[in-house]
């Protein structure tokens, strides 16, 4: 899991995500360049795929006690095999690019 944590953190931060590197959890919270992470995640599941694949993550706002916090954040579990995790990150990045083009 340490290898996956490093892989996820390093790859996402290189892509411009703002992430907090976990110290003992199996998930990471990342800020996305979107206003509403839940809306983005629903769009990913319903309207986006890359070669028949998409990704699923949890909107992070449900993990905060303060209303409004985490609205543009997601929670990603890094329990997949490393190759699958790399592919998930790739698909997430492509999804964000497509979502951004859709917004313009």
Phi and psi restraints in degrees (range 20) as a CNS / XPLOR table:
assign (resid 1 and name C) (resid 2 and name N)
       (resid 2 and name CA) (resid 2 and name C) 1.0 -62.1 20.0 2
assign (resid 2 and name N) (resid 2 and name CA)
       (resid 2 and name C) (resid 3 and name N) 1.0 -41.4 20.0 2
assign (resid 2 and name C) (resid 3 and name N)
       (resid 3 and name CA) (resid 3 and name C) 1.0 -61.7 20.0 2
assign (resid 3 and name N) (resid 3 and name CA)
       (resid 3 and name C) (resid 4 and name N) 1.0 -43.4 20.0 2
assign (resid 3 and name C) (resid 4 and name N)
       (resid 4 and name CA) (resid 4 and name C) 1.0 -65.7 20.0 2
assign (resid 4 and name N) (resid 4 and name CA)
       (resid 4 and name C) (resid 5 and name N) 1.0 -40.1 20.0 2
assign (resid 4 and name C) (resid 5 and name N)
       (resid 5 and name CA) (resid 5 and name C) 1.0 -60.4 20.0 2
assign (resid 5 and name N) (resid 5 and name CA)
       (resid 5 and name C) (resid 6 and name N) 1.0 -47.6 20.0 2
assign (resid 5 and name C) (resid 6 and name N)
       (resid 6 and name CA) (resid 6 and name C) 1.0 -62.9 20.0 2
assign (resid 6 and name N) (resid 6 and name CA)
       (resid 6 and name C) (resid 7 and name N) 1.0 -44.9 20.0 2
assign (resid 6 and name C) (resid 7 and name N)
       (resid 7 and name CA) (resid 7 and name C) 1.0 -58.2 20.0 2
assign (resid 7 and name N) (resid 7 and name CA)
       (resid 7 and name C) (resid 8 and name N) 1.0 -50.4 20.0 2
assign (resid 7 and name C) (resid 8 and name N)
       (resid 8 and name CA) (resid 8 and name C) 1.0 -63.3 20.0 2
assign (resid 8 and name N) (resid 8 and name CA)
       (resid 8 and name C) (resid 9 and name N) 1.0 -48.6 20.0 2
assign (resid 8 and name C) (resid 9 and name N)
       (resid 9 and name CA) (resid 9 and name C) 1.0 -62.1 20.0 2
assign (resid 9 and name N) (resid 9 and name CA)
       (resid 9 and name C) (resid 10 and name N) 1.0 -50.2 20.0 2
assign (resid 9 and name C) (resid 10 and name N)
       (resid 10 and name CA) (resid 10 and name C) 1.0 -64.6 20.0 2
assign (resid 10 and name N) (resid 10 and name CA)
       (resid 10 and name C) (resid 11 and name N) 1.0 -42.4 20.0 2
assign (resid 10 and name C) (resid 11 and name N)
       (resid 11 and name CA) (resid 11 and name C) 1.0 -68.3 20.0 2
assign (resid 11 and name N) (resid 11 and name CA)
       (resid 11 and name C) (resid 12 and name N) 1.0 -45.3 20.0 2
assign (resid 11 and name C) (resid 12 and name N)
       (resid 12 and name CA) (resid 12 and name C) 1.0 -67.3 20.0 2
assign (resid 12 and name N) (resid 12 and name CA)
       (resid 12 and name C) (resid 13 and name N) 1.0 -39.1 20.0 2
assign (resid 12 and name C) (resid 13 and name N)
       (resid 13 and name CA) (resid 13 and name C) 1.0 -68.4 20.0 2
assign (resid 13 and name N) (resid 13 and name CA)
       (resid 13 and name C) (resid 14 and name N) 1.0 -34.0 20.0 2
assign (resid 13 and name C) (resid 14 and name N)
       (resid 14 and name CA) (resid 14 and name C) 1.0 -64.7 20.0 2
assign (resid 14 and name N) (resid 14 and name CA)
       (resid 14 and name C) (resid 15 and name N) 1.0 -30.7 20.0 2
assign (resid 14 and name C) (resid 15 and name N)
       (resid 15 and name CA) (resid 15 and name C) 1.0 -80.5 20.0 2
assign (resid 15 and name N) (resid 15 and name CA)
       (resid 15 and name C) (resid 16 and name N) 1.0 -3.2 20.0 2
assign (resid 15 and name C) (resid 16 and name N)
       (resid 16 and name CA) (resid 16 and name C) 1.0 98.3 20.0 2
assign (resid 16 and name N) (resid 16 and name CA)
       (resid 16 and name C) (resid 17 and name N) 1.0 5.2 20.0 2
assign (resid 16 and name C) (resid 17 and name N)
       (resid 17 and name CA) (resid 17 and name C) 1.0 -73.5 20.0 2
assign (resid 17 and name N) (resid 17 and name CA)
       (resid 17 and name C) (resid 18 and name N) 1.0 147.7 20.0 2
assign (resid 17 and name C) (resid 18 and name N)
       (resid 18 and name CA) (resid 18 and name C) 1.0 -99.4 20.0 2
assign (resid 18 and name N) (resid 18 and name CA)
       (resid 18 and name C) (resid 19 and name N) 1.0 113.4 20.0 2
assign (resid 18 and name C) (resid 19 and name N)
       (resid 19 and name CA) (resid 19 and name C) 1.0 -128.8 20.0 2
assign (resid 19 and name N) (resid 19 and name CA)
       (resid 19 and name C) (resid 20 and name N) 1.0 150.0 20.0 2
assign (resid 19 and name C) (resid 20 and name N)
       (resid 20 and name CA) (resid 20 and name C) 1.0 -99.4 20.0 2
assign (resid 20 and name N) (resid 20 and name CA)
       (resid 20 and name C) (resid 21 and name N) 1.0 123.2 20.0 2
assign (resid 20 and name C) (resid 21 and name N)
       (resid 21 and name CA) (resid 21 and name C) 1.0 -75.0 20.0 2
assign (resid 21 and name N) (resid 21 and name CA)
       (resid 21 and name C) (resid 22 and name N) 1.0 116.9 20.0 2
assign (resid 21 and name C) (resid 22 and name N)
       (resid 22 and name CA) (resid 22 and name C) 1.0 -68.5 20.0 2
assign (resid 22 and name N) (resid 22 and name CA)
       (resid 22 and name C) (resid 23 and name N) 1.0 150.4 20.0 2
assign (resid 22 and name C) (resid 23 and name N)
       (resid 23 and name CA) (resid 23 and name C) 1.0 -104.9 20.0 2
assign (resid 23 and name N) (resid 23 and name CA)
       (resid 23 and name C) (resid 24 and name N) 1.0 -16.5 20.0 2
assign (resid 23 and name C) (resid 24 and name N)
       (resid 24 and name CA) (resid 24 and name C) 1.0 -156.9 20.0 2
assign (resid 24 and name N) (resid 24 and name CA)
       (resid 24 and name C) (resid 25 and name N) 1.0 4.1 20.0 2
assign (resid 24 and name C) (resid 25 and name N)
       (resid 25 and name CA) (resid 25 and name C) 1.0 -98.7 20.0 2
assign (resid 25 and name N) (resid 25 and name CA)
       (resid 25 and name C) (resid 26 and name N) 1.0 171.7 20.0 2
assign (resid 25 and name C) (resid 26 and name N)
       (resid 26 and name CA) (resid 26 and name C) 1.0 -106.2 20.0 2
assign (resid 26 and name N) (resid 26 and name CA)
       (resid 26 and name C) (resid 27 and name N) 1.0 22.0 20.0 2
assign (resid 26 and name C) (resid 27 and name N)
       (resid 27 and name CA) (resid 27 and name C) 1.0 -145.3 20.0 2
assign (resid 27 and name N) (resid 27 and name CA)
       (resid 27 and name C) (resid 28 and name N) 1.0 161.7 20.0 2
assign (resid 27 and name C) (resid 28 and name N)
       (resid 28 and name CA) (resid 28 and name C) 1.0 -133.6 20.0 2
assign (resid 28 and name N) (resid 28 and name CA)
       (resid 28 and name C) (resid 29 and name N) 1.0 140.4 20.0 2
assign (resid 28 and name C) (resid 29 and name N)
       (resid 29 and name CA) (resid 29 and name C) 1.0 -101.8 20.0 2
assign (resid 29 and name N) (resid 29 and name CA)
       (resid 29 and name C) (resid 30 and name N) 1.0 129.3 20.0 2
assign (resid 29 and name C) (resid 30 and name N)
       (resid 30 and name CA) (resid 30 and name C) 1.0 -131.3 20.0 2
assign (resid 30 and name N) (resid 30 and name CA)
       (resid 30 and name C) (resid 31 and name N) 1.0 138.7 20.0 2
assign (resid 30 and name C) (resid 31 and name N)
       (resid 31 and name CA) (resid 31 and name C) 1.0 -85.2 20.0 2
assign (resid 31 and name N) (resid 31 and name CA)
       (resid 31 and name C) (resid 32 and name N) 1.0 132.0 20.0 2
assign (resid 31 and name C) (resid 32 and name N)
       (resid 32 and name CA) (resid 32 and name C) 1.0 -103.4 20.0 2
assign (resid 32 and name N) (resid 32 and name CA)
       (resid 32 and name C) (resid 33 and name N) 1.0 156.4 20.0 2
assign (resid 32 and name C) (resid 33 and name N)
       (resid 33 and name CA) (resid 33 and name C) 1.0 -82.9 20.0 2
assign (resid 33 and name N) (resid 33 and name CA)
       (resid 33 and name C) (resid 34 and name N) 1.0 51.9 20.0 2
assign (resid 33 and name C) (resid 34 and name N)
       (resid 34 and name CA) (resid 34 and name C) 1.0 -135.0 20.0 2
assign (resid 34 and name N) (resid 34 and name CA)
       (resid 34 and name C) (resid 35 and name N) 1.0 160.4 20.0 2
assign (resid 34 and name C) (resid 35 and name N)
       (resid 35 and name CA) (resid 35 and name C) 1.0 -79.6 20.0 2
assign (resid 35 and name N) (resid 35 and name CA)
       (resid 35 and name C) (resid 36 and name N) 1.0 -36.4 20.0 2
assign (resid 35 and name C) (resid 36 and name N)
       (resid 36 and name CA) (resid 36 and name C) 1.0 -133.1 20.0 2
assign (resid 36 and name N) (resid 36 and name CA)
       (resid 36 and name C) (resid 37 and name N) 1.0 103.8 20.0 2
assign (resid 36 and name C) (resid 37 and name N)
       (resid 37 and name CA) (resid 37 and name C) 1.0 -63.7 20.0 2
assign (resid 37 and name N) (resid 37 and name CA)
       (resid 37 and name C) (resid 38 and name N) 1.0 -36.8 20.0 2
assign (resid 37 and name C) (resid 38 and name N)
       (resid 38 and name CA) (resid 38 and name C) 1.0 -62.9 20.0 2
assign (resid 38 and name N) (resid 38 and name CA)
       (resid 38 and name C) (resid 39 and name N) 1.0 -44.0 20.0 2
assign (resid 38 and name C) (resid 39 and name N)
       (resid 39 and name CA) (resid 39 and name C) 1.0 -60.5 20.0 2
assign (resid 39 and name N) (resid 39 and name CA)
       (resid 39 and name C) (resid 40 and name N) 1.0 -43.5 20.0 2
assign (resid 39 and name C) (resid 40 and name N)
       (resid 40 and name CA) (resid 40 and name C) 1.0 -62.2 20.0 2
assign (resid 40 and name N) (resid 40 and name CA)
       (resid 40 and name C) (resid 41 and name N) 1.0 -44.9 20.0 2
assign (resid 40 and name C) (resid 41 and name N)
       (resid 41 and name CA) (resid 41 and name C) 1.0 -65.7 20.0 2
assign (resid 41 and name N) (resid 41 and name CA)
       (resid 41 and name C) (resid 42 and name N) 1.0 -38.0 20.0 2
assign (resid 41 and name C) (resid 42 and name N)
       (resid 42 and name CA) (resid 42 and name C) 1.0 -64.1 20.0 2
assign (resid 42 and name N) (resid 42 and name CA)
       (resid 42 and name C) (resid 43 and name N) 1.0 -43.1 20.0 2
assign (resid 42 and name C) (resid 43 and name N)
       (resid 43 and name CA) (resid 43 and name C) 1.0 -59.8 20.0 2
assign (resid 43 and name N) (resid 43 and name CA)
       (resid 43 and name C) (resid 44 and name N) 1.0 -43.2 20.0 2
assign (resid 43 and name C) (resid 44 and name N)
       (resid 44 and name CA) (resid 44 and name C) 1.0 -56.9 20.0 2
assign (resid 44 and name N) (resid 44 and name CA)
       (resid 44 and name C) (resid 45 and name N) 1.0 -44.7 20.0 2
assign (resid 44 and name C) (resid 45 and name N)
       (resid 45 and name CA) (resid 45 and name C) 1.0 -73.4 20.0 2
assign (resid 45 and name N) (resid 45 and name CA)
       (resid 45 and name C) (resid 46 and name N) 1.0 -35.5 20.0 2
assign (resid 45 and name C) (resid 46 and name N)
       (resid 46 and name CA) (resid 46 and name C) 1.0 -93.4 20.0 2
assign (resid 46 and name N) (resid 46 and name CA)
       (resid 46 and name C) (resid 47 and name N) 1.0 -29.1 20.0 2
assign (resid 46 and name C) (resid 47 and name N)
       (resid 47 and name CA) (resid 47 and name C) 1.0 -126.9 20.0 2
assign (resid 47 and name N) (resid 47 and name CA)
       (resid 47 and name C) (resid 48 and name N) 1.0 -9.5 20.0 2
assign (resid 47 and name C) (resid 48 and name N)
       (resid 48 and name CA) (resid 48 and name C) 1.0 -120.6 20.0 2
assign (resid 48 and name N) (resid 48 and name CA)
       (resid 48 and name C) (resid 49 and name N) 1.0 140.1 20.0 2
assign (resid 48 and name C) (resid 49 and name N)
       (resid 49 and name CA) (resid 49 and name C) 1.0 -153.8 20.0 2
assign (resid 49 and name N) (resid 49 and name CA)
       (resid 49 and name C) (resid 50 and name N) 1.0 156.2 20.0 2
assign (resid 49 and name C) (resid 50 and name N)
       (resid 50 and name CA) (resid 50 and name C) 1.0 -124.7 20.0 2
assign (resid 50 and name N) (resid 50 and name CA)
       (resid 50 and name C) (resid 51 and name N) 1.0 108.5 20.0 2
assign (resid 50 and name C) (resid 51 and name N)
       (resid 51 and name CA) (resid 51 and name C) 1.0 54.9 20.0 2
assign (resid 51 and name N) (resid 51 and name CA)
       (resid 51 and name C) (resid 52 and name N) 1.0 41.1 20.0 2
assign (resid 51 and name C) (resid 52 and name N)
       (resid 52 and name CA) (resid 52 and name C) 1.0 81.3 20.0 2
assign (resid 52 and name N) (resid 52 and name CA)
       (resid 52 and name C) (resid 53 and name N) 1.0 6.5 20.0 2
assign (resid 52 and name C) (resid 53 and name N)
       (resid 53 and name CA) (resid 53 and name C) 1.0 -119.1 20.0 2
assign (resid 53 and name N) (resid 53 and name CA)
       (resid 53 and name C) (resid 54 and name N) 1.0 146.8 20.0 2
assign (resid 53 and name C) (resid 54 and name N)
       (resid 54 and name CA) (resid 54 and name C) 1.0 -140.1 20.0 2
assign (resid 54 and name N) (resid 54 and name CA)
       (resid 54 and name C) (resid 55 and name N) 1.0 -179.0 20.0 2
assign (resid 54 and name C) (resid 55 and name N)
       (resid 55 and name CA) (resid 55 and name C) 1.0 -128.1 20.0 2
assign (resid 55 and name N) (resid 55 and name CA)
       (resid 55 and name C) (resid 56 and name N) 1.0 157.8 20.0 2
assign (resid 55 and name C) (resid 56 and name N)
       (resid 56 and name CA) (resid 56 and name C) 1.0 -128.4 20.0 2
assign (resid 56 and name N) (resid 56 and name CA)
       (resid 56 and name C) (resid 57 and name N) 1.0 133.8 20.0 2
assign (resid 56 and name C) (resid 57 and name N)
       (resid 57 and name CA) (resid 57 and name C) 1.0 -139.1 20.0 2
assign (resid 57 and name N) (resid 57 and name CA)
       (resid 57 and name C) (resid 58 and name N) 1.0 171.5 20.0 2
assign (resid 57 and name C) (resid 58 and name N)
       (resid 58 and name CA) (resid 58 and name C) 1.0 -100.7 20.0 2
assign (resid 58 and name N) (resid 58 and name CA)
       (resid 58 and name C) (resid 59 and name N) 1.0 134.3 20.0 2
assign (resid 58 and name C) (resid 59 and name N)
       (resid 59 and name CA) (resid 59 and name C) 1.0 -64.2 20.0 2
assign (resid 59 and name N) (resid 59 and name CA)
       (resid 59 and name C) (resid 60 and name N) 1.0 137.0 20.0 2
assign (resid 59 and name C) (resid 60 and name N)
       (resid 60 and name CA) (resid 60 and name C) 1.0 -82.6 20.0 2
assign (resid 60 and name N) (resid 60 and name CA)
       (resid 60 and name C) (resid 61 and name N) 1.0 -12.2 20.0 2
assign (resid 60 and name C) (resid 61 and name N)
       (resid 61 and name CA) (resid 61 and name C) 1.0 -61.9 20.0 2
assign (resid 61 and name N) (resid 61 and name CA)
       (resid 61 and name C) (resid 62 and name N) 1.0 -27.3 20.0 2
assign (resid 61 and name C) (resid 62 and name N)
       (resid 62 and name CA) (resid 62 and name C) 1.0 -71.9 20.0 2
assign (resid 62 and name N) (resid 62 and name CA)
       (resid 62 and name C) (resid 63 and name N) 1.0 -8.9 20.0 2
assign (resid 62 and name C) (resid 63 and name N)
       (resid 63 and name CA) (resid 63 and name C) 1.0 -98.7 20.0 2
assign (resid 63 and name N) (resid 63 and name CA)
       (resid 63 and name C) (resid 64 and name N) 1.0 2.8 20.0 2
assign (resid 63 and name C) (resid 64 and name N)
       (resid 64 and name CA) (resid 64 and name C) 1.0 -108.9 20.0 2
assign (resid 64 and name N) (resid 64 and name CA)
       (resid 64 and name C) (resid 65 and name N) 1.0 144.2 20.0 2
assign (resid 64 and name C) (resid 65 and name N)
       (resid 65 and name CA) (resid 65 and name C) 1.0 -82.1 20.0 2
assign (resid 65 and name N) (resid 65 and name CA)
       (resid 65 and name C) (resid 66 and name N) 1.0 -27.0 20.0 2
assign (resid 65 and name C) (resid 66 and name N)
       (resid 66 and name CA) (resid 66 and name C) 1.0 -87.8 20.0 2
assign (resid 66 and name N) (resid 66 and name CA)
       (resid 66 and name C) (resid 67 and name N) 1.0 122.4 20.0 2
assign (resid 66 and name C) (resid 67 and name N)
       (resid 67 and name CA) (resid 67 and name C) 1.0 -59.9 20.0 2
assign (resid 67 and name N) (resid 67 and name CA)
       (resid 67 and name C) (resid 68 and name N) 1.0 135.7 20.0 2
assign (resid 67 and name C) (resid 68 and name N)
       (resid 68 and name CA) (resid 68 and name C) 1.0 96.4 20.0 2
assign (resid 68 and name N) (resid 68 and name CA)
       (resid 68 and name C) (resid 69 and name N) 1.0 -23.4 20.0 2
assign (resid 68 and name C) (resid 69 and name N)
       (resid 69 and name CA) (resid 69 and name C) 1.0 -75.0 20.0 2
assign (resid 69 and name N) (resid 69 and name CA)
       (resid 69 and name C) (resid 70 and name N) 1.0 142.6 20.0 2
assign (resid 69 and name C) (resid 70 and name N)
       (resid 70 and name CA) (resid 70 and name C) 1.0 80.9 20.0 2
assign (resid 70 and name N) (resid 70 and name CA)
       (resid 70 and name C) (resid 71 and name N) 1.0 6.4 20.0 2
assign (resid 70 and name C) (resid 71 and name N)
       (resid 71 and name CA) (resid 71 and name C) 1.0 -59.9 20.0 2
assign (resid 71 and name N) (resid 71 and name CA)
       (resid 71 and name C) (resid 72 and name N) 1.0 -31.2 20.0 2
assign (resid 71 and name C) (resid 72 and name N)
       (resid 72 and name CA) (resid 72 and name C) 1.0 -110.9 20.0 2
assign (resid 72 and name N) (resid 72 and name CA)
       (resid 72 and name C) (resid 73 and name N) 1.0 27.7 20.0 2
assign (resid 72 and name C) (resid 73 and name N)
       (resid 73 and name CA) (resid 73 and name C) 1.0 -121.5 20.0 2
assign (resid 73 and name N) (resid 73 and name CA)
       (resid 73 and name C) (resid 74 and name N) 1.0 153.6 20.0 2
assign (resid 73 and name C) (resid 74 and name N)
       (resid 74 and name CA) (resid 74 and name C) 1.0 -126.0 20.0 2
assign (resid 74 and name N) (resid 74 and name CA)
       (resid 74 and name C) (resid 75 and name N) 1.0 158.4 20.0 2
assign (resid 74 and name C) (resid 75 and name N)
       (resid 75 and name CA) (resid 75 and name C) 1.0 -113.3 20.0 2
assign (resid 75 and name N) (resid 75 and name CA)
       (resid 75 and name C) (resid 76 and name N) 1.0 121.1 20.0 2
assign (resid 75 and name C) (resid 76 and name N)
       (resid 76 and name CA) (resid 76 and name C) 1.0 -114.7 20.0 2
assign (resid 76 and name N) (resid 76 and name CA)
       (resid 76 and name C) (resid 77 and name N) 1.0 124.6 20.0 2
assign (resid 76 and name C) (resid 77 and name N)
       (resid 77 and name CA) (resid 77 and name C) 1.0 -84.1 20.0 2
assign (resid 77 and name N) (resid 77 and name CA)
       (resid 77 and name C) (resid 78 and name N) 1.0 139.6 20.0 2
assign (resid 77 and name C) (resid 78 and name N)
       (resid 78 and name CA) (resid 78 and name C) 1.0 -115.9 20.0 2
assign (resid 78 and name N) (resid 78 and name CA)
       (resid 78 and name C) (resid 79 and name N) 1.0 54.2 20.0 2
assign (resid 78 and name C) (resid 79 and name N)
       (resid 79 and name CA) (resid 79 and name C) 1.0 -101.1 20.0 2
assign (resid 79 and name N) (resid 79 and name CA)
       (resid 79 and name C) (resid 80 and name N) 1.0 -0.9 20.0 2
assign (resid 79 and name C) (resid 80 and name N)
       (resid 80 and name CA) (resid 80 and name C) 1.0 -74.1 20.0 2
assign (resid 80 and name N) (resid 80 and name CA)
       (resid 80 and name C) (resid 81 and name N) 1.0 164.4 20.0 2
assign (resid 80 and name C) (resid 81 and name N)
       (resid 81 and name CA) (resid 81 and name C) 1.0 -62.5 20.0 2
assign (resid 81 and name N) (resid 81 and name CA)
       (resid 81 and name C) (resid 82 and name N) 1.0 149.8 20.0 2
assign (resid 81 and name C) (resid 82 and name N)
       (resid 82 and name CA) (resid 82 and name C) 1.0 -54.1 20.0 2
assign (resid 82 and name N) (resid 82 and name CA)
       (resid 82 and name C) (resid 83 and name N) 1.0 -43.4 20.0 2
assign (resid 82 and name C) (resid 83 and name N)
       (resid 83 and name CA) (resid 83 and name C) 1.0 -63.6 20.0 2
assign (resid 83 and name N) (resid 83 and name CA)
       (resid 83 and name C) (resid 84 and name N) 1.0 -39.8 20.0 2
assign (resid 83 and name C) (resid 84 and name N)
       (resid 84 and name CA) (resid 84 and name C) 1.0 -69.6 20.0 2
assign (resid 84 and name N) (resid 84 and name CA)
       (resid 84 and name C) (resid 85 and name N) 1.0 -35.7 20.0 2
assign (resid 84 and name C) (resid 85 and name N)
       (resid 85 and name CA) (resid 85 and name C) 1.0 -65.2 20.0 2
assign (resid 85 and name N) (resid 85 and name CA)
       (resid 85 and name C) (resid 86 and name N) 1.0 -42.8 20.0 2
assign (resid 85 and name C) (resid 86 and name N)
       (resid 86 and name CA) (resid 86 and name C) 1.0 -59.0 20.0 2
assign (resid 86 and name N) (resid 86 and name CA)
       (resid 86 and name C) (resid 87 and name N) 1.0 -44.4 20.0 2
assign (resid 86 and name C) (resid 87 and name N)
       (resid 87 and name CA) (resid 87 and name C) 1.0 -65.3 20.0 2
assign (resid 87 and name N) (resid 87 and name CA)
       (resid 87 and name C) (resid 88 and name N) 1.0 -40.0 20.0 2
assign (resid 87 and name C) (resid 88 and name N)
       (resid 88 and name CA) (resid 88 and name C) 1.0 -61.6 20.0 2
assign (resid 88 and name N) (resid 88 and name CA)
       (resid 88 and name C) (resid 89 and name N) 1.0 -41.2 20.0 2
assign (resid 88 and name C) (resid 89 and name N)
       (resid 89 and name CA) (resid 89 and name C) 1.0 -64.0 20.0 2
assign (resid 89 and name N) (resid 89 and name CA)
       (resid 89 and name C) (resid 90 and name N) 1.0 -42.3 20.0 2
assign (resid 89 and name C) (resid 90 and name N)
       (resid 90 and name CA) (resid 90 and name C) 1.0 -59.8 20.0 2
assign (resid 90 and name N) (resid 90 and name CA)
       (resid 90 and name C) (resid 91 and name N) 1.0 -46.6 20.0 2
assign (resid 90 and name C) (resid 91 and name N)
       (resid 91 and name CA) (resid 91 and name C) 1.0 -65.3 20.0 2
assign (resid 91 and name N) (resid 91 and name CA)
       (resid 91 and name C) (resid 92 and name N) 1.0 -40.9 20.0 2
assign (resid 91 and name C) (resid 92 and name N)
       (resid 92 and name CA) (resid 92 and name C) 1.0 -59.9 20.0 2
assign (resid 92 and name N) (resid 92 and name CA)
       (resid 92 and name C) (resid 93 and name N) 1.0 -45.7 20.0 2
assign (resid 92 and name C) (resid 93 and name N)
       (resid 93 and name CA) (resid 93 and name C) 1.0 -60.8 20.0 2
assign (resid 93 and name N) (resid 93 and name CA)
       (resid 93 and name C) (resid 94 and name N) 1.0 -45.0 20.0 2
assign (resid 93 and name C) (resid 94 and name N)
       (resid 94 and name CA) (resid 94 and name C) 1.0 -64.4 20.0 2
assign (resid 94 and name N) (resid 94 and name CA)
       (resid 94 and name C) (resid 95 and name N) 1.0 -37.2 20.0 2
assign (resid 94 and name C) (resid 95 and name N)
       (resid 95 and name CA) (resid 95 and name C) 1.0 -63.8 20.0 2
assign (resid 95 and name N) (resid 95 and name CA)
       (resid 95 and name C) (resid 96 and name N) 1.0 -42.6 20.0 2
assign (resid 95 and name C) (resid 96 and name N)
       (resid 96 and name CA) (resid 96 and name C) 1.0 -63.6 20.0 2
assign (resid 96 and name N) (resid 96 and name CA)
       (resid 96 and name C) (resid 97 and name N) 1.0 -39.9 20.0 2
assign (resid 96 and name C) (resid 97 and name N)
       (resid 97 and name CA) (resid 97 and name C) 1.0 -60.5 20.0 2
assign (resid 97 and name N) (resid 97 and name CA)
       (resid 97 and name C) (resid 98 and name N) 1.0 -48.7 20.0 2
assign (resid 97 and name C) (resid 98 and name N)
       (resid 98 and name CA) (resid 98 and name C) 1.0 -64.6 20.0 2
assign (resid 98 and name N) (resid 98 and name CA)
       (resid 98 and name C) (resid 99 and name N) 1.0 -39.7 20.0 2
assign (resid 98 and name C) (resid 99 and name N)
       (resid 99 and name CA) (resid 99 and name C) 1.0 -64.2 20.0 2
assign (resid 99 and name N) (resid 99 and name CA)
       (resid 99 and name C) (resid 100 and name N) 1.0 -41.7 20.0 2
assign (resid 99 and name C) (resid 100 and name N)
       (resid 100 and name CA) (resid 100 and name C) 1.0 -63.4 20.0 2
assign (resid 100 and name N) (resid 100 and name CA)
       (resid 100 and name C) (resid 101 and name N) 1.0 -40.7 20.0 2
assign (resid 100 and name C) (resid 101 and name N)
       (resid 101 and name CA) (resid 101 and name C) 1.0 -65.5 20.0 2
assign (resid 101 and name N) (resid 101 and name CA)
       (resid 101 and name C) (resid 102 and name N) 1.0 -35.5 20.0 2
assign (resid 101 and name C) (resid 102 and name N)
       (resid 102 and name CA) (resid 102 and name C) 1.0 -66.7 20.0 2
assign (resid 102 and name N) (resid 102 and name CA)
       (resid 102 and name C) (resid 103 and name N) 1.0 -33.8 20.0 2
assign (resid 102 and name C) (resid 103 and name N)
       (resid 103 and name CA) (resid 103 and name C) 1.0 -72.2 20.0 2
assign (resid 103 and name N) (resid 103 and name CA)
       (resid 103 and name C) (resid 104 and name N) 1.0 -22.2 20.0 2
